[in-house]
Amino acid sequence: MLLIPCPHCGERAQVEFAYRGDATRQRPPDGAPDEVWYEYVFLRDNPRGPHREWWFHHGGCGRWIRVTRDTATHEVLGAVPAVVPPEVGAETGAGAESEAGSREDGA
């Protein structure tokens, strides 16, 4: 089991979080060509080593965080408050926390 250091709640077990994907990918703009959307939706890198990821703390503060995790060893290297993924459409902050907290699916 991973222990994730939530910047708001402290270190917590992985079961309190939902993994939501690669935090380095940028959503294409509306109206982007189909090829660009195809790459964004279906093609993924498989990085080895430190990598940034979105995690949602559903069992705690209900906030999005950006975790840096080594994909080879699963060691969690750190976590910071994060901008909410573009699919949610808001930044972490007073108004966005309730929006992100109510959208557990991350979409």
Kinemage of the C-alpha trace (Angstrom):
@kinemage 1
@onewidth
@group {chain A} dominant
@subgroup {mainchain}
@vectorlist {calphas} color= white
{ca met a 1} P 0.000 0.000 0.000
{ca leu a 2} L 1.211 3.489 -0.852
{ca leu a 3} L 1.274 6.257 1.729
{ca ile a 4} L 0.468 9.563 0.056
{ca pro a 5} L 1.423 12.827 1.801
{ca cys a 6} L -1.693 14.960 1.285
{ca pro a 7} L -0.578 18.601 1.592
{ca his a 8} L -3.870 19.370 3.371
{ca cys a 9} L -4.387 16.305 5.633
{ca gly a 10} L -0.947 14.759 6.102
{ca glu a 11} L 0.183 11.264 5.172
{ca arg a 12} L -2.722 8.937 4.327
{ca ala a 13} L -3.239 5.460 2.902
{ca gln a 14} L -3.716 5.076 -0.842
{ca val a 15} L -7.265 3.732 -0.313
{ca glu a 16} L -8.377 7.290 0.553
{ca phe a 17} L -7.363 8.489 -2.920
{ca ala a 18} L -8.433 7.916 -6.492
{ca tyr a 19} L -5.767 7.936 -9.200
{ca arg a 20} L -6.844 10.188 -12.048
{ca gly a 21} L -4.005 10.017 -14.535
{ca asp a 22} L -0.974 11.704 -15.972
{ca ala a 23} L -0.543 15.276 -14.734
{ca thr a 24} L 1.810 16.171 -17.573
{ca arg a 25} L -0.724 15.814 -20.409
{ca gln a 26} L -2.442 18.903 -21.802
{ca arg a 27} L -6.018 18.651 -23.052
{ca pro a 28} L -6.303 19.777 -26.696
{ca pro a 29} L -8.306 22.927 -27.379
{ca asp a 30} L -11.890 22.632 -28.562
{ca gly a 31} L -11.952 22.265 -32.307
{ca ala a 32} L -8.580 20.473 -32.476
{ca pro a 33} L -8.251 17.983 -35.348
{ca asp a 34} L -9.371 14.402 -34.764
{ca glu a 35} L -5.751 13.176 -34.929
{ca val a 36} L -4.829 15.384 -31.971
{ca trp a 37} L -7.787 14.083 -29.936
{ca tyr a 38} L -6.921 10.497 -30.897
{ca glu a 39} L -3.397 10.940 -29.541
{ca tyr a 40} L -4.690 12.591 -26.349
{ca val a 41} L -7.309 9.915 -25.621
{ca phe a 42} L -5.630 6.701 -26.776
{ca leu a 43} L -1.839 7.062 -26.917
{ca arg a 44} L 0.062 7.020 -23.643
{ca asp a 45} L 3.705 7.078 -22.697
{ca asn a 46} L 4.883 4.531 -20.175
{ca pro a 47} L 7.498 6.542 -18.270
{ca arg a 48} L 10.023 4.878 -15.985
{ca gly a 49} L 11.125 6.915 -12.999
{ca pro a 50} L 9.698 10.036 -11.364
{ca his a 51} L 6.383 11.069 -12.861
{ca arg a 52} L 3.641 13.584 -11.959
{ca glu a 53} L 0.119 12.248 -11.465
{ca trp a 54} L -3.335 13.577 -10.519
{ca trp a 55} L -4.858 12.096 -7.362
{ca phe a 56} L -8.197 12.996 -5.774
{ca his a 57} L -8.499 12.733 -1.982
{ca his a 58} L -12.066 11.433 -1.820
{ca gly a 59} L -11.635 9.890 1.647
{ca gly a 60} L -10.318 13.077 3.209
{ca cys a 61} L -10.293 16.737 2.222
{ca gly a 62} L -11.955 16.240 -1.188
{ca arg a 63} L -9.186 18.112 -2.995
{ca trp a 64} L -7.045 17.410 -6.029
{ca ile a 65} L -3.319 17.003 -5.483
{ca arg a 66} L -0.384 16.448 -7.811
{ca val a 67} L 1.769 13.545 -6.651
{ca thr a 68} L 5.276 12.809 -7.864
{ca arg a 69} L 5.792 9.049 -7.846
{ca asp a 70} L 8.590 6.839 -9.132
{ca thr a 71} L 6.866 4.450 -11.528
{ca ala a 72} L 9.682 1.891 -11.229
{ca thr a 73} L 9.682 1.622 -7.426
{ca his a 74} L 6.254 3.138 -6.554
{ca glu a 75} L 8.023 5.405 -4.066
{ca val a 76} L 6.032 8.585 -3.485
{ca leu a 77} L 8.465 11.483 -3.766
{ca gly a 78} L 6.087 14.260 -2.794
{ca ala a 79} L 2.709 15.892 -3.266
{ca val a 80} L 1.519 19.454 -3.701
{ca pro a 81} L -1.850 21.181 -4.008
{ca ala a 82} L -2.702 21.126 -7.674
{ca val a 83} L -4.630 22.893 -10.339
{ca val a 84} L -7.710 20.811 -10.996
{ca pro a 85} L -7.561 18.784 -14.231
{ca pro a 86} L -9.006 20.725 -17.177
{ca glu a 87} L -11.932 18.281 -17.360
{ca val a 88} L -13.154 19.627 -14.000
{ca gly a 89} L -12.581 23.173 -15.169
{ca ala a 90} L -11.485 25.053 -12.059
{ca glu a 91} L -8.396 25.690 -9.985
{ca thr a 92} L -8.024 24.451 -6.440
{ca gly a 93} L -9.216 27.228 -4.192
{ca ala a 94} L -12.214 28.295 -2.142
{ca gly a 95} L -14.760 27.900 -4.922
{ca ala a 96} L -13.154 25.012 -6.748
{ca glu a 97} L -12.808 22.682 -3.782
{ca ser a 98} L -16.541 22.148 -3.555
{ca glu a 99} L -16.794 21.662 -7.327
{ca ala a 100} L -13.898 19.183 -7.449
{ca gly a 101} L -15.163 17.434 -4.330
{ca ser a 102} L -18.568 16.898 -5.894
{ca arg a 103} L -17.095 15.438 -9.106
{ca glu a 104} L -15.543 12.207 -7.919
{ca asp a 105} L -15.371 10.861 -11.459
{ca gly a 106} L -12.802 13.549 -12.375
{ca ala a 107} L -14.590 14.271 -15.632
